[in-house]
Amino acid sequence: MGFDFREKIRKHFLESSGIKIQMAEQHIEPIVRAANLISDTFRSGAKVLLCGNGGSAADCQHMATEFLSRLTKDFERPGLPAIALTTDTSFLTAFTNDCGFDGIFERQVEVLGKPGDTLVGISTSGSSTNVIRALKAAKKGEMKTIVLTGNSNRLNEIADVLISVPSDDTQYIQEAHLTIEHILCFLVERSLFEIQNK
């Protein structure tokens, strides 16, 4: 008897959507707070920095792109200043080779971050050392901090806004994070530019 592809597909969709339903029913407020914080950051002329590892690094690049470009073709707006700290391979490899992996985001926050900026840290486990160090550097540099994580409150003390997905499964957390990131981009650009599109 072979592996049941259909049942696995069905199970994955149902479990993933179940977590998103929990988010919709119980975790809306931190998303609203994060959208307001990012909107205020851009409104003040400051920027958003983003950091994370692996799939979360890809999320950082995706989200920064949505801010710099736009979320949908039918809503024209100016670009918004967002930088994924995961993209400069020359810096990342040089710093890791010379100084170690744990400080790769911290160093960039110290150099590129300014008071009034916001750092978005994405860590499904909530225990990524390089993300934690970056968040601490951001707080020290008078920046605001937003954390997207899984079923963890480890980063609560260094996050101005903590968005926790109620799961311990990395795949489902990442799938929920992508939805949250799209929602944040939608809310922010509408908050800033809705009037000009009417």
C-alpha positions in Angstrom: 0.0 0.0 0.0 1.5 3.3 -1.1 1.7 6.7 0.5 -1.6 8.4 0.3 -0.8 11.7 -1.5 -4.4 12.9 -1.5 -4.9 12.4 2.2 -1.6 14.2 3.0 -2.6 17.1 0.7 -6.0 17.4 2.4 -4.5 17.2 5.9 -1.9 19.9 5.1 -4.5 22.3 3.7 -6.9 21.7 6.6 -4.2 22.1 9.4 -2.7 25.2 7.7 -6.1 26.9 7.3 -7.1 25.9 10.9 -4.1 27.9 12.2 -5.0 30.9 10.0 -8.6 30.7 11.4 -7.2 30.8 14.9 -5.2 33.9 13.9 -8.3 35.6 12.5 -10.3 34.8 15.6 -7.8 35.4 18.4 -4.7 37.3 17.1 -5.9 40.3 15.2 -4.9 43.1 17.6 -1.1 42.6 17.4 -1.4 42.7 13.6 -3.3 46.0 13.8 -0.6 47.4 16.2 2.2 46.3 13.8 0.4 47.9 10.8 0.0 51.2 12.8 3.6 51.1 13.9 5.0 50.6 10.4 2.6 53.2 9.0 3.9 55.7 11.6 7.5 54.8 10.8 7.0 55.6 7.1 4.9 58.6 7.8 7.7 60.1 9.9 10.2 59.6 7.0 12.0 56.7 8.7 12.5 53.2 7.3 11.9 49.6 8.0 14.6 47.0 8.3 13.9 43.2 8.2 15.9 40.2 9.3 15.5 36.4 9.6 17.0 33.1 8.6 16.2 30.6 5.9 12.5 30.8 4.9 12.2 33.8 7.1 15.0 35.5 5.2 13.0 34.9 2.0 10.0 36.4 3.8 12.1 39.5 4.7 13.0 40.0 1.0 9.4 39.4 -0.1 8.0 41.9 2.4 10.7 44.6 1.6 9.9 44.2 -2.1 6.2 44.7 -1.5 6.9 48.0 0.4 9.5 49.2 -2.2 7.3 48.2 -5.1 3.6 47.8 -4.3 1.3 44.9 -3.2 -1.2 45.0 -6.1 -1.1 46.5 -9.6 -4.4 48.3 -9.1 -3.2 50.5 -6.2 -0.5 52.9 -7.4 1.6 54.6 -4.7 5.2 55.8 -4.1 7.7 53.3 -2.9 8.3 52.9 0.8 11.9 52.6 2.3 12.4 49.0 3.4 15.6 47.0 3.5 16.0 43.3 3.9 19.2 42.7 5.8 19.5 39.2 4.2 20.5 40.1 0.7 24.1 41.4 0.7 26.0 38.2 0.1 29.4 40.0 0.1 28.8 41.4 3.6 27.1 38.3 4.9 29.9 35.9 3.9 32.7 38.3 4.8 31.3 39.0 8.3 30.4 35.4 9.0 33.9 34.3 7.9 35.7 36.9 10.0 33.4 37.4 13.0 30.8 34.6 13.1 27.2 34.2 12.2 25.5 35.5 15.3 26.2 39.2 14.6 25.3 39.5 10.9 22.1 41.4 11.5 23.2 43.2 14.7 26.1 44.9 12.8 23.8 46.1 10.0 21.2 47.4 12.4 24.0 49.4 14.2 25.3 50.9 11.0 22.1 51.3 8.9 19.5 51.8 11.6 18.6 55.2 12.9 16.3 56.4 15.8 12.7 56.2 14.7 13.3 53.3 12.3 11.5 50.0 12.8 13.1 46.5 12.8 11.0 43.5 11.8 12.5 40.3 13.1 11.1 37.0 11.8 12.0 33.8 13.7 9.6 30.8 13.7 11.3 29.3 16.8 11.8 32.6 18.6 15.3 31.5 19.5 17.5 32.7 16.5 20.5 34.3 18.2 21.3 36.6 15.3 17.7 37.9 15.2 17.7 38.4 19.0 20.9 40.3 18.9 19.6 42.5 16.1 16.4 43.3 18.1 18.5 44.2 21.1 20.7 46.5 19.0 17.5 48.1 17.6 16.2 48.8 21.0 19.5 50.3 22.1 19.5 52.4 19.0 16.0 53.8 19.8 14.3 51.9 17.0 10.9 50.2 17.3 10.7 46.4 17.0 8.2 44.0 15.6 8.6 40.2 15.9 6.8 37.5 13.9 7.3 34.1 15.5 5.5 30.8 16.3 4.0 29.5 19.5 6.6 31.3 21.6 6.8 34.4 23.8 10.6 34.3 24.2 11.0 37.6 22.4 8.2 39.4 24.2 10.5 41.6 26.3 12.4 43.0 23.3 9.4 43.4 20.9 7.2 46.5 20.9 4.8 44.2 19.0 4.9 40.4 19.1 2.8 38.4 16.6 2.8 34.8 17.6 1.3 32.1 15.3 -0.3 29.3 17.5 1.8 26.4 16.1 5.1 24.6 16.7 5.3 23.4 13.1 7.7 25.5 11.0 5.8 24.9 7.7 2.5 26.1 9.1 4.1 29.1 10.9 5.8 30.2 7.7 2.6 29.9 5.8 0.8 32.0 8.3 3.7 34.5 8.4 3.3 35.1 4.6 -0.4 35.8 5.1 0.4 38.2 7.9 3.0 39.9 5.8 0.7 40.5 2.9 -2.0 41.8 5.3 0.5 44.2 6.9 1.6 45.5 3.4 -2.1 46.0 2.4 -3.0 47.8 5.6 0.1 50.1 5.6 -0.2 51.2 2.0 -3.9 51.8 2.3 -3.4 53.7 5.6 -0.8 56.0 3.9 -2.2 56.4 0.4 -5.9 55.5 0.3 -7.0 59.2 -0.2 -4.8 59.7 -3.3 -6.3 56.6 -4.9 -9.9 57.9 -4.7 
